[in-house]
Amino acid sequence: MNSLSIMAKLGSDTHSKLAILLQQNHLLSSDKIPKSGAIIDATISYCIELAYNALMERVGTDGMPNCILPPETKKAERLYAIYQRARTLKDGGMKLTGVAACMTQERYPTADDLYASSAIKHMKVTRWTANDVKYVLNTDELNSLMRVLNGRRQRKPSRKCESTTS
């Protein structure tokens, strides 16, 4: 069971803006802008979270999915991707123990692993439990950890996208 896929056609203006976001946030040169892949996925997800959160501020959240803080650091981006993967598996009908087994098999770090001070590339993979899945799917806990991870200093520049709404 993979992530959900969409195909999008962008106008030249929107594509130019996407290219600027990618250049600024992922330090890509203008001749290396990909048309698909993890960087595009992360950037589009980030912008959707910003737009969704702004909309919920205006219209209210009654009956709507909870807002998630957009990731601004590498570890927060990783946590966001982990949340999305676990949520997709759970919403696809998988039980918590099944989601935990998939997350372990796919070598995702747990939230505790991400909270640790070691760099992502030096993390050892931890075996996931049903409690780890419950924690990551709890949007209050997720947002709390996102706040911490977003506030940490980075070794390299992180991706930031300013919201155009006030």
C-alpha positions as CSV (number, residue, x, y, z in Angstrom):
1,M,0.0,0.0,0.0
2,N,1.7,3.2,-1.2
3,S,1.0,6.9,-0.7
4,L,-1.8,8.4,-2.6
5,S,-0.8,9.8,-6.0
6,I,-2.2,12.6,-8.0
7,M,-1.2,14.1,-11.3
8,A,-1.3,17.8,-11.6
9,K,-0.9,20.2,-14.5
10,L,0.5,23.5,-13.5
11,G,0.4,26.7,-15.4
12,S,3.7,28.4,-16.2
13,D,3.2,31.0,-13.5
14,T,2.6,28.4,-10.8
15,H,5.5,26.3,-12.1
16,S,7.8,29.3,-11.9
17,K,6.7,29.8,-8.3
18,L,7.3,26.2,-7.5
19,A,10.7,26.4,-9.0
20,I,11.5,29.4,-6.8
21,L,10.3,27.5,-3.7
22,L,12.5,24.5,-4.6
23,Q,15.5,26.7,-5.3
24,Q,15.1,28.6,-2.0
25,N,14.1,25.7,0.2
26,H,16.1,22.8,-1.2
27,L,19.1,24.8,-2.6
28,L,18.5,23.5,-6.1
29,S,19.8,25.4,-9.2
30,S,17.3,26.4,-11.8
31,D,18.5,23.8,-14.3
32,K,17.9,20.9,-11.7
33,I,14.2,21.4,-10.9
34,P,12.6,18.0,-10.8
35,K,9.2,17.3,-12.2
36,S,8.4,14.6,-9.6
37,G,9.8,12.9,-6.6
38,A,10.2,13.4,-2.8
39,I,11.2,17.1,-3.0
40,I,8.2,18.0,-5.1
41,D,6.0,15.9,-2.8
42,A,7.3,17.6,0.4
43,T,6.9,21.1,-1.1
44,I,3.4,20.5,-2.3
45,S,2.4,18.9,1.0
46,Y,3.9,21.8,2.9
47,C,2.0,24.4,0.8
48,I,-1.3,22.4,1.2
49,E,-0.8,22.4,5.0
50,L,-0.3,26.2,4.9
51,A,-3.3,26.8,2.8
52,Y,-5.5,24.4,4.8
53,N,-4.5,25.9,8.1
54,A,-5.2,29.4,6.8
55,L,-8.6,28.2,5.6
56,M,-9.5,26.6,8.9
57,E,-8.6,29.9,10.7
58,R,-11.2,31.7,8.5
59,V,-14.0,29.2,8.4
60,G,-13.6,27.0,11.6
61,T,-12.7,23.4,12.0
62,D,-16.0,21.8,12.9
63,G,-16.0,18.3,11.5
64,M,-12.8,18.9,9.5
65,P,-9.5,17.1,9.9
66,N,-7.2,18.8,12.5
67,C,-4.6,21.3,11.3
68,I,-1.0,20.1,11.3
69,L,1.9,22.5,11.7
70,P,3.9,22.7,8.5
71,P,7.4,21.3,8.8
72,E,10.3,23.8,8.7
73,T,13.3,21.6,9.4
74,K,14.7,18.3,8.0
75,K,13.5,16.3,11.1
76,A,10.1,17.9,11.0
77,E,9.8,17.1,7.3
78,R,10.7,13.5,8.1
79,L,8.1,13.4,10.9
80,Y,5.5,14.8,8.6
81,A,6.3,12.2,6.0
82,I,6.0,9.5,8.7
83,Y,2.7,10.8,9.8
84,Q,1.4,10.8,6.3
85,R,2.5,7.2,5.7
86,A,1.1,6.0,9.0
87,R,-2.2,7.8,8.4
88,T,-2.5,6.4,4.8
89,L,-2.0,2.9,6.1
90,K,-4.5,3.3,8.9
91,D,-7.1,5.0,6.7
92,G,-6.6,2.1,4.3
93,G,-8.0,-0.3,7.0
94,M,-4.8,-1.5,8.5
95,K,-4.7,-2.2,12.3
96,L,-2.2,-0.4,14.5
97,T,0.0,-3.5,14.8
98,G,0.0,-3.8,11.0
99,V,1.0,-0.2,10.6
100,A,3.7,-0.7,13.2
101,A,5.0,-3.7,11.3
102,C,5.0,-1.8,8.0
103,M,6.8,1.2,9.5
104,T,9.5,-1.1,11.0
105,Q,9.9,-3.0,7.7
106,E,10.1,0.3,5.7
107,R,12.8,1.5,8.2
108,Y,11.0,4.7,9.4
109,P,12.4,6.2,12.6
110,T,10.0,6.5,15.4
111,A,9.0,9.9,16.9
112,D,11.4,9.2,19.8
113,D,14.2,8.6,17.3
114,L,13.5,12.0,15.7
115,Y,13.4,13.7,19.0
116,A,16.9,12.5,19.8
117,S,19.7,14.9,19.1
118,S,21.5,12.6,16.5
119,A,21.4,13.5,12.8
120,I,18.8,11.6,10.7
121,K,21.6,9.9,8.7
122,H,23.1,8.5,12.0
123,M,19.8,7.1,13.4
124,K,19.4,3.4,14.1
125,V,16.1,2.0,13.1
126,T,13.8,1.2,16.1
127,R,11.1,-1.4,16.0
128,W,7.7,0.3,15.9
129,T,4.9,-0.6,18.4
130,A,1.2,0.1,18.2
131,N,1.8,2.8,20.8
132,D,4.3,4.5,18.5
133,V,1.7,4.5,15.8
134,K,-1.0,5.9,18.2
135,Y,1.4,8.7,19.2
136,V,2.3,9.7,15.7
137,L,-1.4,9.7,14.6
138,N,-2.5,11.9,17.6
139,T,-2.4,15.4,16.0
140,D,-2.0,17.2,19.3
141,E,1.1,15.1,20.1
142,L,2.3,15.5,16.4
143,N,2.0,19.3,16.5
144,S,3.7,19.4,19.9
145,L,6.7,17.5,18.5
146,M,6.6,19.5,15.2
147,R,6.9,22.7,17.3
148,V,10.0,21.3,19.0
149,L,11.6,20.0,15.8
150,N,10.8,23.3,13.9
151,G,12.5,25.3,16.7
152,R,15.7,23.4,16.6
153,R,18.8,24.9,14.9
154,Q,19.8,23.2,11.7
155,R,23.2,22.3,10.3
156,K,22.0,23.3,6.8
157,P,19.4,25.9,5.7
158,S,15.8,24.6,6.1
159,R,12.8,25.1,3.9
160,K,10.6,28.0,4.8
161,C,7.6,29.2,2.8
162,E,6.0,32.4,4.0
163,S,2.2,32.3,4.1
164,T,0.6,35.1,2.0
165,T,-2.3,35.3,4.4
166,S,-2.3,37.4,7.5
